[in-house]
């Protein structure tokens, strides 16, 4: 499967995702809504996502290494968003 993921579109999409994660994490860090751990996990995840999985061995190591921070970031962000959603009244 990784042999078909070596195109330019995949690499650009991967880097853009990393930039988006970095922007979101920096905003989380500056905000008081999300915890510091959530923001730092997002920054680590964003930096690791700047190197596409198709960039050889280092890319694959970063891609696999980013899975744990990704799952933790999803859980922490999701829990906070659900809590915030419960406080809103329409």
PDB file with one MODEL, atoms N, CA, C and O in Angstrom:
MODEL        1
ATOM      1  N   UNK A   1       0.810  -1.194   0.000  1.00  0.00           N
ATOM      2  CA  UNK A   1       0.000   0.000   0.000  1.00  0.00           C
ATOM      3  C   UNK A   1       0.857   1.263   0.000  1.00  0.00           C
ATOM      4  O   UNK A   1       0.481   2.264  -0.610  1.00  0.00           O
ATOM      5  N   UNK A   2       1.993   1.227   0.672  1.00  0.00           N
ATOM      6  CA  UNK A   2       2.787   2.453   0.735  1.00  0.00           C
ATOM      7  C   UNK A   2       3.401   2.820  -0.601  1.00  0.00           C
ATOM      8  O   UNK A   2       3.815   3.964  -0.786  1.00  0.00           O
ATOM      9  N   UNK A   3       3.473   1.899  -1.526  1.00  0.00           N
ATOM     10  CA  UNK A   3       4.040   2.233  -2.833  1.00  0.00           C
ATOM     11  C   UNK A   3       3.125   3.159  -3.630  1.00  0.00           C
ATOM     12  O   UNK A   3       3.599   3.893  -4.497  1.00  0.00           O
ATOM     13  N   UNK A   4       1.833   3.135  -3.354  1.00  0.00           N
ATOM     14  CA  UNK A   4       0.933   4.048  -4.071  1.00  0.00           C
ATOM     15  C   UNK A   4       0.796   5.387  -3.353  1.00  0.00           C
ATOM     16  O   UNK A   4       0.185   6.314  -3.885  1.00  0.00           O
ATOM     17  N   UNK A   5       1.357   5.498  -2.155  1.00  0.00           N
ATOM     18  CA  UNK A   5       1.275   6.746  -1.391  1.00  0.00           C
ATOM     19  C   UNK A   5       2.534   7.582  -1.525  1.00  0.00           C
ATOM     20  O   UNK A   5       2.961   8.202  -0.551  1.00  0.00           O
ATOM     21  N   UNK A   6       3.131   7.616  -2.682  1.00  0.00           N
ATOM     22  CA  UNK A   6       4.378   8.352  -2.851  1.00  0.00           C
ATOM     23  C   UNK A   6       4.223   9.571  -3.750  1.00  0.00           C
ATOM     24  O   UNK A   6       5.218  10.204  -4.102  1.00  0.00           O
ATOM     25  N   UNK A   7       3.010   9.907  -4.121  1.00  0.00           N
ATOM     26  CA  UNK A   7       2.791  11.024  -5.023  1.00  0.00           C
ATOM     27  C   UNK A   7       2.895  12.373  -4.332  1.00  0.00           C
ATOM     28  O   UNK A   7       2.908  12.471  -3.105  1.00  0.00           O
ATOM     29  N   UNK A   8       2.969  13.399  -5.150  1.00  0.00           N
ATOM     30  CA  UNK A   8       3.080  14.763  -4.648  1.00  0.00           C
ATOM     31  C   UNK A   8       1.837  15.169  -3.866  1.00  0.00           C
ATOM     32  O   UNK A   8       1.945  15.827  -2.832  1.00  0.00           O
ATOM     33  N   UNK A   9       0.670  14.787  -4.344  1.00  0.00           N
ATOM     34  CA  UNK A   9      -0.570  15.168  -3.663  1.00  0.00           C
ATOM     35  C   UNK A   9      -0.608  14.601  -2.241  1.00  0.00           C
ATOM     36  O   UNK A   9      -1.047  15.281  -1.313  1.00  0.00           O
ATOM     37  N   UNK A  10      -0.157  13.380  -2.073  1.00  0.00           N
ATOM     38  CA  UNK A  10      -0.128  12.780  -0.738  1.00  0.00           C
ATOM     39  C   UNK A  10       0.817  13.544   0.170  1.00  0.00           C
ATOM     40  O   UNK A  10       0.470  13.847   1.312  1.00  0.00           O
ATOM     41  N   UNK A  11       2.011  13.861  -0.321  1.00  0.00           N
ATOM     42  CA  UNK A  11       3.003  14.573   0.488  1.00  0.00           C
ATOM     43  C   UNK A  11       2.515  15.973   0.854  1.00  0.00           C
ATOM     44  O   UNK A  11       2.663  16.404   1.998  1.00  0.00           O
ATOM     45  N   UNK A  12       1.940  16.675  -0.103  1.00  0.00           N
ATOM     46  CA  UNK A  12       1.430  18.025   0.164  1.00  0.00           C
ATOM     47  C   UNK A  12       0.284  17.964   1.163  1.00  0.00           C
ATOM     48  O   UNK A  12       0.226  18.777   2.086  1.00  0.00           O
ATOM     49  N   UNK A  13      -0.622  17.016   0.993  1.00  0.00           N
ATOM     50  CA  UNK A  13      -1.726  16.858   1.930  1.00  0.00           C
ATOM     51  C   UNK A  13      -1.238  16.550   3.337  1.00  0.00           C
ATOM     52  O   UNK A  13      -1.784  17.057   4.317  1.00  0.00           O
ATOM     53  N   UNK A  14      -0.224  15.732   3.431  1.00  0.00           N
ATOM     54  CA  UNK A  14       0.349  15.359   4.725  1.00  0.00           C
ATOM     55  C   UNK A  14       0.947  16.573   5.425  1.00  0.00           C
ATOM     56  O   UNK A  14       0.735  16.776   6.620  1.00  0.00           O
ATOM     57  N   UNK A  15       1.701  17.384   4.668  1.00  0.00           N
ATOM     58  CA  UNK A  15       2.333  18.580   5.235  1.00  0.00           C
ATOM     59  C   UNK A  15       1.275  19.616   5.611  1.00  0.00           C
ATOM     60  O   UNK A  15       1.389  20.260   6.654  1.00  0.00           O
ATOM     61  N   UNK A  16       0.250  19.785   4.780  1.00  0.00           N
ATOM     62  CA  UNK A  16      -0.819  20.729   5.104  1.00  0.00           C
ATOM     63  C   UNK A  16      -1.571  20.306   6.364  1.00  0.00           C
ATOM     64  O   UNK A  16      -1.971  21.153   7.163  1.00  0.00           O
ATOM     65  N   UNK A  17      -1.762  19.014   6.541  1.00  0.00           N
ATOM     66  CA  UNK A  17      -2.376  18.518   7.774  1.00  0.00           C
ATOM     67  C   UNK A  17      -1.508  18.862   8.977  1.00  0.00           C
ATOM     68  O   UNK A  17      -2.021  19.275  10.017  1.00  0.00           O
ATOM     69  N   UNK A  18      -0.205  18.694   8.840  1.00  0.00           N
ATOM     70  CA  UNK A  18       0.706  19.041   9.928  1.00  0.00           C
ATOM     71  C   UNK A  18       0.647  20.519  10.266  1.00  0.00           C
ATOM     72  O   UNK A  18       0.652  20.889  11.440  1.00  0.00           O
ATOM     73  N   UNK A  19       0.591  21.369   9.244  1.00  0.00           N
ATOM     74  CA  UNK A  19       0.491  22.813   9.480  1.00  0.00           C
ATOM     75  C   UNK A  19      -0.823  23.155  10.163  1.00  0.00           C
ATOM     76  O   UNK A  19      -0.858  23.973  11.082  1.00  0.00           O
ATOM     77  N   UNK A  20      -1.901  22.529   9.715  1.00  0.00           N
ATOM     78  CA  UNK A  20      -3.205  22.749  10.349  1.00  0.00           C
ATOM     79  C   UNK A  20      -3.223  22.322  11.812  1.00  0.00           C
ATOM     80  O   UNK A  20      -3.788  23.013  12.660  1.00  0.00           O
ATOM     81  N   UNK A  21      -2.606  21.193  12.100  1.00  0.00           N
ATOM     82  CA  UNK A  21      -2.521  20.729  13.482  1.00  0.00           C
ATOM     83  C   UNK A  21      -1.701  21.687  14.338  1.00  0.00           C
ATOM     84  O   UNK A  21      -2.057  21.963  15.484  1.00  0.00           O
ATOM     85  N   UNK A  22      -0.608  22.190  13.782  1.00  0.00           N
ATOM     86  CA  UNK A  22       0.214  23.152  14.520  1.00  0.00           C
ATOM     87  C   UNK A  22      -0.563  24.430  14.818  1.00  0.00           C
ATOM     88  O   UNK A  22      -0.491  24.952  15.930  1.00  0.00           O
ATOM     89  N   UNK A  23      -1.296  24.929  13.849  1.00  0.00           N
ATOM     90  CA  UNK A  23      -2.101  26.140  14.060  1.00  0.00           C
ATOM     91  C   UNK A  23      -3.144  25.900  15.147  1.00  0.00           C
ATOM     92  O   UNK A  23      -3.296  26.715  16.056  1.00  0.00           O
ATOM     93  N   UNK A  24      -3.859  24.784  15.054  1.00  0.00           N
ATOM     94  CA  UNK A  24      -4.882  24.468  16.057  1.00  0.00           C
ATOM     95  C   UNK A  24      -4.268  24.309  17.442  1.00  0.00           C
ATOM     96  O   UNK A  24      -4.848  24.762  18.430  1.00  0.00           O
ATOM     97  N   UNK A  25      -3.115  23.678  17.527  1.00  0.00           N
ATOM     98  CA  UNK A  25      -2.472  23.446  18.823  1.00  0.00           C
ATOM     99  C   UNK A  25      -1.966  24.748  19.437  1.00  0.00           C
ATOM    100  O   UNK A  25      -2.062  24.939  20.649  1.00  0.00           O
ATOM    101  N   UNK A  26      -1.431  25.637  18.615  1.00  0.00           N
ATOM    102  CA  UNK A  26      -0.965  26.925  19.139  1.00  0.00           C
ATOM    103  C   UNK A  26      -2.153  27.747  19.638  1.00  0.00           C
ATOM    104  O   UNK A  26      -2.055  28.414  20.668  1.00  0.00           O
ATOM    105  N   UNK A  27      -3.269  27.705  18.918  1.00  0.00           N
ATOM    106  CA  UNK A  27      -4.472  28.401  19.373  1.00  0.00           C
ATOM    107  C   UNK A  27      -4.957  27.794  20.686  1.00  0.00           C
ATOM    108  O   UNK A  27      -5.374  28.521  21.588  1.00  0.00           O
ATOM    109  N   UNK A  28      -4.906  26.472  20.799  1.00  0.00           N
ATOM    110  CA  UNK A  28      -5.292  25.802  22.049  1.00  0.00           C
ATOM    111  C   UNK A  28      -4.381  26.225  23.201  1.00  0.00           C
ATOM    112  O   UNK A  28      -4.839  26.418  24.327  1.00  0.00           O
ATOM    113  N   UNK A  29      -3.101  26.367  22.909  1.00  0.00           N
ATOM    114  CA  UNK A  29      -2.138  26.754  23.939  1.00  0.00           C
ATOM    115  C   UNK A  29      -2.416  28.160  24.450  1.00  0.00           C
ATOM    116  O   UNK A  29      -2.268  28.435  25.641  1.00  0.00           O
ATOM    117  N   UNK A  30      -2.816  29.044  23.555  1.00  0.00           N
ATOM    118  CA  UNK A  30      -3.091  30.430  23.944  1.00  0.00           C
ATOM    119  C   UNK A  30      -4.471  30.590  24.566  1.00  0.00           C
ATOM    120  O   UNK A  30      -4.745  31.597  25.220  1.00  0.00           O
ATOM    121  N   UNK A  31      -5.339  29.606  24.368  1.00  0.00           N
ATOM    122  CA  UNK A  31      -6.697  29.662  24.891  1.00  0.00           C
ATOM    123  C   UNK A  31      -6.737  29.100  26.309  1.00  0.00           C
ATOM    124  O   UNK A  31      -5.870  28.323  26.707  1.00  0.00           O
ATOM    125  N   UNK A  32      -7.720  29.491  27.037  1.00  0.00           N
ATOM    126  CA  UNK A  32      -7.909  28.942  28.387  1.00  0.00           C
ATOM    127  C   UNK A  32      -8.912  27.792  28.404  1.00  0.00           C
ATOM    128  O   UNK A  32      -9.166  27.199  29.452  1.00  0.00           O
ATOM    129  N   UNK A  33      -9.472  27.484  27.256  1.00  0.00           N
ATOM    130  CA  UNK A  33     -10.473  26.421  27.192  1.00  0.00           C
ATOM    131  C   UNK A  33      -9.856  25.032  27.249  1.00  0.00           C
ATOM    132  O   UNK A  33     -10.395  24.135  27.897  1.00  0.00           O
ATOM    133  N   UNK A  34      -8.738  24.857  26.577  1.00  0.00           N
ATOM    134  CA  UNK A  34      -8.089  23.550  26.514  1.00  0.00           C
ATOM    135  C   UNK A  34      -6.892  23.527  27.442  1.00  0.00           C
ATOM    136  O   UNK A  34      -6.266  24.555  27.700  1.00  0.00           O
ATOM    137  N   UNK A  35      -6.583  22.352  27.937  1.00  0.00           N
ATOM    138  CA  UNK A  35      -5.455  22.201  28.833  1.00  0.00           C
ATOM    139  C   UNK A  35      -4.123  22.288  28.116  1.00  0.00           C
ATOM    140  O   UNK A  35      -4.040  22.147  26.896  1.00  0.00           O
ATOM    141  N   UNK A  36      -3.096  22.522  28.891  1.00  0.00           N
ATOM    142  CA  UNK A  36      -1.741  22.642  28.355  1.00  0.00           C
ATOM    143  C   UNK A  36      -1.262  21.321  27.754  1.00  0.00           C
ATOM    144  O   UNK A  36      -0.572  21.315  26.734  1.00  0.00           O
ATOM    145  N   UNK A  37      -1.625  20.215  28.378  1.00  0.00           N
ATOM    146  CA  UNK A  37      -1.215  18.893  27.872  1.00  0.00           C
ATOM    147  C   UNK A  37      -1.814  18.646  26.487  1.00  0.00           C
ATOM    148  O   UNK A  37      -1.136  18.136  25.596  1.00  0.00           O
ATOM    149  N   UNK A  38      -3.077  19.006  26.311  1.00  0.00           N
ATOM    150  CA  UNK A  38      -3.730  18.837  25.020  1.00  0.00           C
ATOM    151  C   UNK A  38      -3.023  19.647  23.945  1.00  0.00           C
ATOM    152  O   UNK A  38      -2.786  19.156  22.841  1.00  0.00           O
ATOM    153  N   UNK A  39      -2.688  20.886  24.270  1.00  0.00           N
ATOM    154  CA  UNK A  39      -2.010  21.753  23.303  1.00  0.00           C
ATOM    155  C   UNK A  39      -0.610  21.237  22.977  1.00  0.00           C
ATOM    156  O   UNK A  39      -0.207  21.249  21.814  1.00  0.00           O
ATOM    157  N   UNK A  40       0.124  20.791  23.967  1.00  0.00           N
ATOM    158  CA  UNK A  40       1.482  20.286  23.733  1.00  0.00           C
ATOM    159  C   UNK A  40       1.439  19.004  22.907  1.00  0.00           C
ATOM    160  O   UNK A  40       2.270  18.807  22.021  1.00  0.00           O
ATOM    161  N   UNK A  41       0.474  18.135  23.194  1.00  0.00           N
ATOM    162  CA  UNK A  41       0.311  16.928  22.365  1.00  0.00           C
ATOM    163  C   UNK A  41       0.017  17.309  20.923  1.00  0.00           C
ATOM    164  O   UNK A  41       0.530  16.682  19.996  1.00  0.00           O
ATOM    165  N   UNK A  42      -0.802  18.327  20.730  1.00  0.00           N
ATOM    166  CA  UNK A  42      -1.109  18.797  19.378  1.00  0.00           C
ATOM    167  C   UNK A  42       0.119  19.338  18.665  1.00  0.00           C
ATOM    168  O   UNK A  42       0.294  19.113  17.468  1.00  0.00           O
ATOM    169  N   UNK A  43       0.966  20.047  19.391  1.00  0.00           N
ATOM    170  CA  UNK A  43       2.197  20.574  18.791  1.00  0.00           C
ATOM    171  C   UNK A  43       3.133  19.429  18.404  1.00  0.00           C
ATOM    172  O   UNK A  43       3.699  19.426  17.310  1.00  0.00           O
ATOM    173  N   UNK A  44       3.292  18.465  19.298  1.00  0.00           N
ATOM    174  CA  UNK A  44       4.131  17.296  18.984  1.00  0.00           C
ATOM    175  C   UNK A  44       3.574  16.565  17.767  1.00  0.00           C
ATOM    176  O   UNK A  44       4.327  16.178  16.873  1.00  0.00           O
ATOM    177  N   UNK A  45       2.285  16.381  17.733  1.00  0.00           N
ATOM    178  CA  UNK A  45       1.639  15.707  16.618  1.00  0.00           C
ATOM    179  C   UNK A  45       1.812  16.502  15.330  1.00  0.00           C
ATOM    180  O   UNK A  45       2.089  15.921  14.282  1.00  0.00           O
ATOM    181  N   UNK A  46       1.653  17.818  15.392  1.00  0.00           N
ATOM    182  CA  UNK A  46       1.817  18.658  14.213  1.00  0.00           C
ATOM    183  C   UNK A  46       3.226  18.599  13.657  1.00  0.00           C
ATOM    184  O   UNK A  46       3.418  18.513  12.444  1.00  0.00           O
ATOM    185  N   UNK A  47       4.211  18.646  14.539  1.00  0.00           N
ATOM    186  CA  UNK A  47       5.609  18.580  14.090  1.00  0.00           C
ATOM    187  C   UNK A  47       5.896  17.216  13.454  1.00  0.00           C
ATOM    188  O   UNK A  47       6.568  17.130  12.426  1.00  0.00           O
ATOM    189  N   UNK A  48       5.386  16.169  14.067  1.00  0.00           N
ATOM    190  CA  UNK A  48       5.616  14.828  13.513  1.00  0.00           C
ATOM    191  C   UNK A  48       4.894  14.643  12.185  1.00  0.00           C
ATOM    192  O   UNK A  48       5.304  13.822  11.364  1.00  0.00           O
ATOM    193  N   UNK A  49       3.828  15.394  11.968  1.00  0.00           N
ATOM    194  CA  UNK A  49       3.061  15.276  10.730  1.00  0.00           C
ATOM    195  C   UNK A  49       3.627  16.121   9.598  1.00  0.00           C
ATOM    196  O   UNK A  49       3.095  16.091   8.488  1.00  0.00           O
ATOM    197  N   UNK A  50       4.676  16.862   9.847  1.00  0.00           N
ATOM    198  CA  UNK A  50       5.282  17.668   8.785  1.00  0.00           C
ATOM    199  C   UNK A  50       6.143  16.832   7.844  1.00  0.00           C
ATOM    200  O   UNK A  50       6.481  17.274   6.746  1.00  0.00           O
ATOM    201  N   UNK A  51       6.495  15.625   8.278  1.00  0.00           N
ATOM    202  CA  UNK A  51       7.295  14.724   7.441  1.00  0.00           C
ATOM    203  C   UNK A  51       6.374  13.618   6.930  1.00  0.00           C
ATOM    204  O   UNK A  51       5.898  12.800   7.716  1.00  0.00           O
ATOM    205  N   UNK A  52       6.123  13.586   5.634  1.00  0.00           N
ATOM    206  CA  UNK A  52       5.203  12.588   5.085  1.00  0.00           C
ATOM    207  C   UNK A  52       5.699  11.157   5.290  1.00  0.00           C
ATOM    208  O   UNK A  52       6.902  10.909   5.370  1.00  0.00           O
ATOM    209  N   UNK A  53       4.770  10.240   5.373  1.00  0.00           N
ATOM    210  CA  UNK A  53       5.123   8.829   5.538  1.00  0.00           C
ATOM    211  C   UNK A  53       5.882   8.302   4.326  1.00  0.00           C
ATOM    212  O   UNK A  53       6.586   7.297   4.419  1.00  0.00           O
ATOM    213  N   UNK A  54       5.741   8.974   3.200  1.00  0.00           N
ATOM    214  CA  UNK A  54       6.423   8.528   1.987  1.00  0.00           C
ATOM    215  C   UNK A  54       7.864   9.035   1.912  1.00  0.00           C
ATOM    216  O   UNK A  54       8.519   8.859   0.885  1.00  0.00           O
ATOM    217  N   UNK A  55       8.371   9.657   2.973  1.00  0.00           N
ATOM    218  CA  UNK A  55       9.731  10.214   2.976  1.00  0.00           C
ATOM    219  C   UNK A  55      10.764   9.207   3.464  1.00  0.00           C
ATOM    220  O   UNK A  55      11.713   9.581   4.153  1.00  0.00           O
ATOM    221  N   UNK A  56      10.595   7.968   3.124  1.00  0.00           N
ATOM    222  CA  UNK A  56      11.567   6.942   3.489  1.00  0.00           C
ATOM    223  C   UNK A  56      11.377   6.434   4.900  1.00  0.00           C
ATOM    224  O   UNK A  56      10.284   6.501   5.461  1.00  0.00           O
ATOM    225  N   UNK A  57      12.452   5.926   5.463  1.00  0.00           N
ATOM    226  CA  UNK A  57      12.396   5.323   6.791  1.00  0.00           C
ATOM    227  C   UNK A  57      12.021   6.336   7.857  1.00  0.00           C
ATOM    228  O   UNK A  57      11.208   6.037   8.732  1.00  0.00           O
ATOM    229  N   UNK A  58      12.601   7.533   7.801  1.00  0.00           N
ATOM    230  CA  UNK A  58      12.298   8.549   8.805  1.00  0.00           C
ATOM    231  C   UNK A  58      10.828   8.956   8.734  1.00  0.00           C
ATOM    232  O   UNK A  58      10.202   9.209   9.764  1.00  0.00           O
ATOM    233  N   UNK A  59      10.281   9.019   7.535  1.00  0.00           N
ATOM    234  CA  UNK A  59       8.866   9.340   7.377  1.00  0.00           C
ATOM    235  C   UNK A  59       7.976   8.274   7.982  1.00  0.00           C
ATOM    236  O   UNK A  59       6.975   8.585   8.627  1.00  0.00           O
ATOM    237  N   UNK A  60       8.337   7.024   7.777  1.00  0.00           N
ATOM    238  CA  UNK A  60       7.544   5.934   8.333  1.00  0.00           C
ATOM    239  C   UNK A  60       7.656   5.888   9.854  1.00  0.00           C
ATOM    240  O   UNK A  60       6.673   5.604  10.537  1.00  0.00           O
ATOM    241  N   UNK A  61       8.838   6.163  10.388  1.00  0.00           N
ATOM    242  CA  UNK A  61       9.024   6.202  11.847  1.00  0.00           C
ATOM    243  C   UNK A  61       8.174   7.314  12.453  1.00  0.00           C
ATOM    244  O   UNK A  61       7.511   7.108  13.470  1.00  0.00           O
ATOM    245  N   UNK A  62       8.192   8.496  11.829  1.00  0.00           N
ATOM    246  CA  UNK A  62       7.392   9.604  12.332  1.00  0.00           C
ATOM    247  C   UNK A  62       5.896   9.308  12.205  1.00  0.00           C
ATOM    248  O   UNK A  62       5.117   9.634  13.101  1.00  0.00           O
ATOM    249  N   UNK A  63       5.500   8.693  11.097  1.00  0.00           N
ATOM    250  CA  UNK A  63       4.088   8.368  10.898  1.00  0.00           C
ATOM    251  C   UNK A  63       3.594   7.388  11.963  1.00  0.00           C
ATOM    252  O   UNK A  63       2.523   7.580  12.538  1.00  0.00           O
ATOM    253  N   UNK A  64       4.369   6.348  12.221  1.00  0.00           N
ATOM    254  CA  UNK A  64       3.974   5.382  13.250  1.00  0.00           C
ATOM    255  C   UNK A  64       4.079   5.983  14.649  1.00  0.00           C
ATOM    256  O   UNK A  64       3.254   5.697  15.518  1.00  0.00           O
ATOM    257  N   UNK A  65       5.100   6.820  14.863  1.00  0.00           N
ATOM    258  CA  UNK A  65       5.277   7.458  16.165  1.00  0.00           C
ATOM    259  C   UNK A  65       4.212   8.487  16.485  1.00  0.00           C
ATOM    260  O   UNK A  65       3.990   8.809  17.652  1.00  0.00           O
ATOM    261  N   UNK A  66       3.553   9.004  15.468  1.00  0.00           N
ATOM    262  CA  UNK A  66       2.528  10.022  15.706  1.00  0.00           C
ATOM    263  C   UNK A  66       1.168   9.410  16.044  1.00  0.00           C
ATOM    264  O   UNK A  66       0.234  10.138  16.379  1.00  0.00           O
ATOM    265  N   UNK A  67       1.043   8.101  15.962  1.00  0.00           N
ATOM    266  CA  UNK A  67      -0.254   7.471  16.226  1.00  0.00           C
ATOM    267  C   UNK A  67      -0.696   7.598  17.684  1.00  0.00           C
ATOM    268  O   UNK A  67      -1.867   7.871  17.948  1.00  0.00           O
ATOM    269  N   UNK A  68       0.214   7.405  18.625  1.00  0.00           N
ATOM    270  CA  UNK A  68      -0.155   7.514  20.035  1.00  0.00           C
ATOM    271  C   UNK A  68      -0.531   8.953  20.405  1.00  0.00           C
ATOM    272  O   UNK A  68      -1.578   9.153  21.021  1.00  0.00           O
ATOM    273  N   UNK A  69       0.276   9.962  20.058  1.00  0.00           N
ATOM    274  CA  UNK A  69      -0.156  11.336  20.355  1.00  0.00           C
ATOM    275  C   UNK A  69      -1.466  11.693  19.663  1.00  0.00           C
ATOM    276  O   UNK A  69      -2.269  12.450  20.208  1.00  0.00           O
ATOM    277  N   UNK A  70      -1.689  11.153  18.465  1.00  0.00           N
ATOM    278  CA  UNK A  70      -2.935  11.440  17.746  1.00  0.00           C
ATOM    279  C   UNK A  70      -4.140  10.931  18.516  1.00  0.00           C
ATOM    280  O   UNK A  70      -5.123  11.652  18.689  1.00  0.00           O
ATOM    281  N   UNK A  71      -4.065   9.700  18.975  1.00  0.00           N
ATOM    282  CA  UNK A  71      -5.197   9.130  19.715  1.00  0.00           C
ATOM    283  C   UNK A  71      -5.440   9.862  21.037  1.00  0.00           C
ATOM    284  O   UNK A  71      -6.583  10.142  21.398  1.00  0.00           O
ATOM    285  N   UNK A  72      -4.353  10.169  21.754  1.00  0.00           N
ATOM    286  CA  UNK A  72      -4.500  10.906  23.009  1.00  0.00           C
ATOM    287  C   UNK A  72      -5.080  12.295  22.762  1.00  0.00           C
ATOM    288  O   UNK A  72      -5.924  12.758  23.529  1.00  0.00           O
ATOM    289  N   UNK A  73      -4.632  12.969  21.688  1.00  0.00           N
ATOM    290  CA  UNK A  73      -5.120  14.304  21.358  1.00  0.00           C
ATOM    291  C   UNK A  73      -6.599  14.251  20.991  1.00  0.00           C
ATOM    292  O   UNK A  73      -7.369  15.120  21.399  1.00  0.00           O
ATOM    293  N   UNK A  74      -7.003  13.233  20.221  1.00  0.00           N
ATOM    294  CA  UNK A  74      -8.420  13.060  19.882  1.00  0.00           C
ATOM    295  C   UNK A  74      -9.264  12.888  21.138  1.00  0.00           C
ATOM    296  O   UNK A  74     -10.324  13.503  21.258  1.00  0.00           O
ATOM    297  N   UNK A  75      -8.814  12.072  22.060  1.00  0.00           N
ATOM    298  CA  UNK A  75      -9.581  11.811  23.283  1.00  0.00           C
ATOM    299  C   UNK A  75      -9.685  13.074  24.130  1.00  0.00           C
ATOM    300  O   UNK A  75     -10.779  13.450  24.550  1.00  0.00           O
ATOM    301  N   UNK A  76      -8.551  13.734  24.383  1.00  0.00           N
ATOM    302  CA  UNK A  76      -8.568  14.938  25.215  1.00  0.00           C
ATOM    303  C   UNK A  76      -9.391  16.059  24.583  1.00  0.00           C
ATOM    304  O   UNK A  76     -10.154  16.736  25.273  1.00  0.00           O
ATOM    305  N   UNK A  77      -9.238  16.253  23.282  1.00  0.00           N
ATOM    306  CA  UNK A  77      -9.995  17.288  22.589  1.00  0.00           C
ATOM    307  C   UNK A  77     -11.480  16.943  22.561  1.00  0.00           C
ATOM    308  O   UNK A  77     -12.324  17.807  22.801  1.00  0.00           O
ATOM    309  N   UNK A  78     -11.798  15.702  22.273  1.00  0.00           N
ATOM    310  CA  UNK A  78     -13.194  15.274  22.224  1.00  0.00           C
ATOM    311  C   UNK A  78     -13.897  15.403  23.556  1.00  0.00           C
ATOM    312  O   UNK A  78     -15.037  15.866  23.613  1.00  0.00           O
ATOM    313  N   UNK A  79     -13.236  15.000  24.635  1.00  0.00           N
ATOM    314  CA  UNK A  79     -13.837  15.113  25.971  1.00  0.00           C
ATOM    315  C   UNK A  79     -14.126  16.576  26.295  1.00  0.00           C
ATOM    316  O   UNK A  79     -15.195  16.900  26.813  1.00  0.00           O
ATOM    317  N   UNK A  80     -13.182  17.454  25.991  1.00  0.00           N
ATOM    318  CA  UNK A  80     -13.375  18.875  26.279  1.00  0.00           C
ATOM    319  C   UNK A  80     -14.505  19.461  25.435  1.00  0.00           C
ATOM    320  O   UNK A  80     -15.311  20.241  25.943  1.00  0.00           O
ATOM    321  N   UNK A  81     -14.574  19.100  24.169  1.00  0.00           N
ATOM    322  CA  UNK A  81     -15.641  19.607  23.311  1.00  0.00           C
ATOM    323  C   UNK A  81     -17.008  19.103  23.745  1.00  0.00           C
ATOM    324  O   UNK A  81     -17.989  19.843  23.672  1.00  0.00           O
ATOM    325  N   UNK A  82     -17.087  17.860  24.195  1.00  0.00           N
ATOM    326  CA  UNK A  82     -18.358  17.329  24.696  1.00  0.00           C
ATOM    327  C   UNK A  82     -18.770  18.080  25.964  1.00  0.00           C
ATOM    328  O   UNK A  82     -19.942  18.416  26.136  1.00  0.00           O
ATOM    329  N   UNK A  83     -17.816  18.341  26.843  1.00  0.00           N
ATOM    330  CA  UNK A  83     -18.124  19.107  28.058  1.00  0.00           C
ATOM    331  C   UNK A  83     -18.575  20.517  27.726  1.00  0.00           C
ATOM    332  O   UNK A  83     -19.520  21.028  28.328  1.00  0.00           O
ATOM    333  N   UNK A  84     -17.911  21.144  26.779  1.00  0.00           N
ATOM    334  CA  UNK A  84     -18.310  22.489  26.364  1.00  0.00           C
ATOM    335  C   UNK A  84     -19.693  22.466  25.714  1.00  0.00           C
ATOM    336  O   UNK A  84     -20.493  23.379  25.919  1.00  0.00           O
ATOM    337  N   UNK A  85     -19.970  21.437  24.943  1.00  0.00           N
ATOM    338  CA  UNK A  85     -21.272  21.320  24.297  1.00  0.00           C
ATOM    339  C   UNK A  85     -22.398  21.155  25.306  1.00  0.00           C
ATOM    340  O   UNK A  85     -23.517  21.604  25.061  1.00  0.00           O
ATOM    341  N   UNK A  86     -22.121  20.528  26.417  1.00  0.00           N
ATOM    342  CA  UNK A  86     -23.139  20.355  27.450  1.00  0.00           C
ATOM    343  C   UNK A  86     -23.454  21.649  28.175  1.00  0.00           C
ATOM    344  O   UNK A  86     -24.523  21.779  28.772  1.00  0.00           O
ATOM    345  N   UNK A  87     -22.544  22.603  28.134  1.00  0.00           N
ATOM    346  CA  UNK A  87     -22.759  23.879  28.808  1.00  0.00           C
ATOM    347  C   UNK A  87     -23.543  24.870  27.958  1.00  0.00           C
ATOM    348  O   UNK A  87     -24.064  25.857  28.478  1.00  0.00           O
ATOM    349  N   UNK A  88     -23.630  24.616  26.667  1.00  0.00           N
ATOM    350  CA  UNK A  88     -24.313  25.539  25.775  1.00  0.00           C
ATOM    351  C   UNK A  88     -25.803  25.314  25.808  1.00  0.00           C
ATOM    352  O   UNK A  88     -26.268  24.176  25.866  1.00  0.00           O
ATOM    353  N   UNK A  89     -26.546  26.390  25.772  1.00  0.00           N
ATOM    354  CA  UNK A  89     -27.994  26.282  25.662  1.00  0.00           C
ATOM    355  C   UNK A  89     -28.441  27.041  24.418  1.00  0.00           C
ATOM    356  O   UNK A  89     -27.979  28.150  24.152  1.00  0.00           O
ATOM    357  N   UNK A  90     -29.329  26.438  23.676  1.00  0.00           N
ATOM    358  CA  UNK A  90     -29.790  27.080  22.429  1.00  0.00           C
ATOM    359  C   UNK A  90     -31.188  27.574  22.602  1.00  0.00           C
ATOM    360  O   UNK A  90     -31.761  28.144  21.674  1.00  0.00           O
TER     361      UNK A  90
ENDMDL
END
